[in-house]
Amino acid sequence: MFSFCVDPASLDGLAWMACYLTTGKHMAIYTSLFTVLLLLAITAPSALIFGFLGASSARSPFPPLSWIGKAYIAIVRGVPDIAFFLFFVIALDQLFEWIRHEIKCPDWEADIWQGNDFVVCDIAKLPLGNAPQWVHETYGFFLAVLTFAIVFGAFAANVLYGAMRAVPHNQLETAESYGMNRRQVFWRILVPQMWVFALPGLSNLWMVLIKATPLLFLLGVEDIVYWARELGGSKTARFTDYPHGDWRMWYFLALLIFYLLFTRVSEIVLDKLMLKLTHGQATLAGEAQRKAAA
Amino acid sequence: MSCWETIADYGLRSIGIGERVLPREGYTLCQQFTLIGSGMIWNIYFGVLALCSGFFLATAVALGKASTNPVLQKASAWFIFLFRGSPLFIQFFFAYFLFLTLKPISPFFNPFTSAWLGALIVLFLNTAAYSGEIFYGALQSVPKGDIEAADAYGMSGWSRFRRITWPTMLRLAWPAYTNEAIFLFHATTLVYFSGFPAWQQRGDALYYANFFADKTFNPFVPYPILAFYFIILTLLIISLFGLINRRLNRHLPQDVRGKMKLKLNVIR
């Protein structure tokens, strides 16, 4: 990257380090940091949508719908989330391929699960066998995002379900006595008020989501954990201009510090947000703010 | 081969007893149930040992964070932040490569690079930090009147802590601590996916579930089996902790005692 990096063997100390940390592969690990941020940016809102759907179906008056919602909330509690990650990535992939298979090759005779293989016709493969590399990578990332959204959607559903029940019941009754129907009460009274009750749970969820991002590695995405293992492994002078021993420990130390900083910053921001949201609310915290100001 | 033979061959496979070679064909339901169940031995081993040893460190850390000594206070707060603020997955990786780096220095570090000790230490520190924060919160909400009453009876120092502060702290923290125990058992599934090698394919339940999913390319059988085992484990933990909760609250009148109101959070 720098002009003095032409002959790394002649460098030492800081200059060597500066050149080493700006090689092409190191650029890949910096990009993968953005992959993590991108994942968070996409997953957080989509998990919230899944959560909102789950929570509103759990409190639906129609029993089968509320059973589905409650089961969705309950199931993730008893089972480790990593098992869900490993399960959904394959299951979703097979589901999509099977749907495409049913549509594109209706006259296919053979079974889909042949012994220990999952076989669909060639044009139903996802992504297609001749697709370029970036399509494969994007598809993998898409599956990972969807998996994260489903699993964390269940967590969010639990938080939102609790928040919906925390909204004072008088408020809903008042709305009904004004002649609003169920739908109006839900959208005009319940939903706007539930956020302040949901925020502590949601900020907790955000922290958990940050800490779950390294699991991307298990889903086959080339993320920071992948690159830290790649780059940290010992390199001999035959294969690289920058030979070094086993540095994986230091790479993972750097990741540890990255996550600690990220958590700390999130904590500060969320505290500020909570302070803003409780302002003027009829809760203990809001009351404390009012007294402090007076 | 009947199912009993499979159980005899693979029931204790995860700790190295029985058939050496993992199944190569068939992958029957019986094989999957037996092997994944045998893997649960490791999940229970990690969970129980980390929980029991972590409990004491957690109490110490909670007391440290609540103490007036600034050095102790800062050290405990940093310990808690370090382990609660970073992903367990990265902690496992870091610890594994740290032990790997230390290995050439002294043969003393040899066992640390294998999962049974290295991963156990990480889980121990991790759960100590999480439960330490729970206990600290409970310690802060011990009723002032209890301490004043103890003072009035002439208790102080160790006897006041042993008889009043500590039991009340446990009583307050117990529902949250039950939650932490459940999540700790879930976290044990990460061990064999984070650098620590499964020596001679002796792994935990998720390791075998993943093995079957890879071999049969059908995730719909092994993962539900794993889920089944974990749901049973979770129910066991809840009932066991419920019994302890009953003992903790045995001095209360029947109607107040009631059942433990488990505010079961889905997230740690």
Interface residues (C-beta under 8 A of the other chain):
Chain A: I73 I75 V76 R77 G78 V79 P80 D81 I82 A83 L86 F87 I90 A91 Q94 W113 N116 D117 F118 A154 F155 N158 G201 N204 L205 V208 I210 K211 A212 T213 P214 L215 F217 L218 V225 A228 R229 G232 D246 R248 M249 F252 L253 L255 L256 Y259 L260 T263 R264
Chain B: Y27 F81 L82 G85 S86 P87 L88 F89 I90 Q91 F93 F94 F97 L98 L100 T101 I182 F185 H186 A187 T189 L190 F193 L206 A209 N210 A213 K215 T216 F217 N218 P219 F220 Y223 L226 A227 F230 I231 T234 L235 L264 N265 V266 I267 R268
